């Protein structure tokens, strides 16, 4: 499953309850939360803020479709992708996490998974990318590890904004979308 909609459909069909999801997905996720064409201040290309979208059923429908089509990347090693011990992320297909976006360098960043004192940990390292790696809108220094926390926003160059979520938080996010937004 590589879109929010695919996960939502599996939950809605009853084939994916919380326990099954957590057992099958021990890894954290990067989830699309904002597309690159959004403008500062929450304005879309149409000039609509989130507040005005809520008052227009057609805009609400487009926002719901966009949310369903949001990409999801699991942060884990992909068999046969490369020989590196860490999870590599970039535009080249030999990465574990492949993001097909011109703003993303061929080998943009690496994600170092570990085991913290109370939960799994994840650090992100920019590998000298052309357009930079940003966490919570702060550009990371090249080759310096940054510890990610659940709900951190991550952006590669000027590509869309992603959110880092552990598996339990991702399932909770999907549940909220399904129950309260009607997806």
C-alpha positions in Angstrom: 0.0 0.0 0.0 1.5 3.3 -1.0 -1.4 5.8 -0.6 -3.4 6.9 2.4 -6.5 5.8 0.5 -5.2 2.2 0.2 -4.7 2.0 4.0 -8.1 3.6 4.6 -9.8 1.1 2.3 -8.1 -1.8 4.1 -9.3 -0.5 7.5 -12.8 0.2 6.2 -13.1 -3.3 4.8 -12.3 -4.8 8.2 -9.2 -6.6 6.9 -6.9 -4.3 8.9 -7.6 -3.7 12.5 -5.2 -1.9 14.9 -3.5 -5.1 16.2 -3.0 -6.5 12.6 -1.7 -3.2 11.4 0.8 -2.8 14.2 2.0 -6.4 13.9 2.5 -6.0 10.1 4.0 -2.5 10.3 6.6 -2.2 13.0 8.4 0.5 10.9 7.8 4.2 11.0 6.3 6.1 8.0 6.7 9.3 6.0 3.2 10.6 5.0 2.4 13.4 2.6 0.7 16.3 4.5 1.3 19.2 2.1 1.9 19.3 -1.6 4.6 21.5 -3.2 2.1 23.7 -4.9 0.7 25.0 -1.7 1.5 28.7 -1.1 2.7 30.4 2.2 0.0 31.1 4.7 -2.0 28.0 3.9 -3.3 29.3 0.6 -3.7 27.0 -2.3 -3.2 28.0 -5.9 -6.9 28.9 -6.0 -6.3 31.4 -3.3 -8.3 29.5 -0.7 -7.3 29.0 2.9 -8.4 26.0 4.9 -11.2 28.1 6.5 -12.7 29.0 3.1 -12.4 25.4 1.8 -14.7 24.2 4.6 -17.5 26.4 3.3 -17.3 25.2 -0.3 -18.4 21.5 -0.9 -16.5 21.3 -4.2 -13.3 22.4 -2.5 -13.9 20.0 0.4 -14.3 17.1 -2.1 -11.1 18.0 -3.9 -9.2 18.2 -0.5 -10.6 14.8 0.5 -9.5 13.3 -2.9 -6.0 14.8 -2.4 -5.8 13.4 1.1 -6.7 9.9 -0.2 -4.1 10.2 -2.9 -1.4 11.3 -0.4 1.7 9.1 -0.7 3.0 6.9 2.2 6.5 5.6 2.5 7.5 2.9 5.0 10.9 3.5 6.5 12.6 0.1 6.1 15.3 -1.6 4.1 14.1 -2.8 0.7 15.5 -6.2 -0.3 18.2 -5.9 -3.0 18.1 -2.1 -3.1 21.6 -1.4 -1.9 24.4 -2.7 0.4 24.1 0.1 3.0 23.1 -0.8 6.5 20.9 2.4 6.8 17.7 3.2 5.0 18.7 5.3 2.0 16.2 7.8 0.5 16.3 9.6 -2.8 15.3 9.9 -6.4 17.3 6.9 -7.7 15.7 3.5 -7.7 18.5 1.9 -5.8 17.3 3.7 -2.6 15.2 1.9 0.0 12.7 4.8 0.0 12.3 6.0 -3.6 10.8 9.5 -4.0 10.3 10.4 -7.6 10.5 14.2 -7.4 13.0 16.5 -9.2 13.6 18.4 -5.9 15.0 15.2 -4.4 18.6 14.3 -5.1 19.5 10.8 -6.4 20.9 9.9 -2.9 19.4 12.6 -0.8 19.4 11.4 2.8 19.7 8.3 5.0 17.5 7.2 7.9 19.3 5.5 10.7 17.0 3.2 12.6 17.8 2.2 16.2 16.3 1.0 19.4 15.9 3.8 22.0 15.4 3.2 25.7 11.6 3.2 25.4 10.8 3.0 21.7 12.4 2.6 18.3 14.5 5.7 17.2 15.2 7.2 13.9 17.8 9.8 12.8 17.9 11.5 9.5 21.1 12.6 7.8 21.4 14.8 4.7 23.9 13.2 2.3 25.0 16.5 0.7 21.9 17.0 -1.3 21.6 19.9 -3.7 18.3 21.3 -2.3 18.7 20.4 1.3 16.7 18.4 3.9 14.4 20.2 6.3 12.9 19.1 9.6 10.3 21.4 11.1 11.4 24.0 8.5 15.0 24.0 9.7 17.6 23.1 7.2 19.8 20.3 8.3 23.6 20.5 8.1 25.1 18.0 5.7 26.2 14.7 7.2 24.9 15.6 10.7 22.4 13.3 12.3 19.1 14.7 13.5 16.8 12.7 15.8 13.3 12.5 14.4 10.3 12.6 16.7 6.8 11.5 15.9 4.9 14.3 14.1 8.0 16.1 12.9 7.6 17.6 9.4 10.2 16.6 6.9 10.8 18.2 3.5 13.4 17.4 0.8 14.3 20.5 -1.2 11.1 22.3 -2.2 9.1 19.1 -2.5 5.9 18.6 -0.6 6.0 18.4 3.2 5.9 15.0 4.8 5.2 14.0 8.4 7.2 11.4 10.3 4.9 9.0 12.2 5.5 5.8 14.2 3.2 3.0 13.2 0.7 3.5 16.1 0.5 7.3 15.3 0.0 6.5 11.6 -2.9 4.1 12.4 -4.5 6.8 14.7 -4.1 9.4 11.9 -5.9 7.0 9.5 -8.7 6.4 12.1 -9.2 10.2 12.5 -9.4 10.6 8.7 -11.9 7.8 8.4 -14.1 8.8 11.3 -14.1 12.6 11.2 -13.3 13.6 7.7 -15.3 10.9 6.0 -12.5 9.4 3.9 
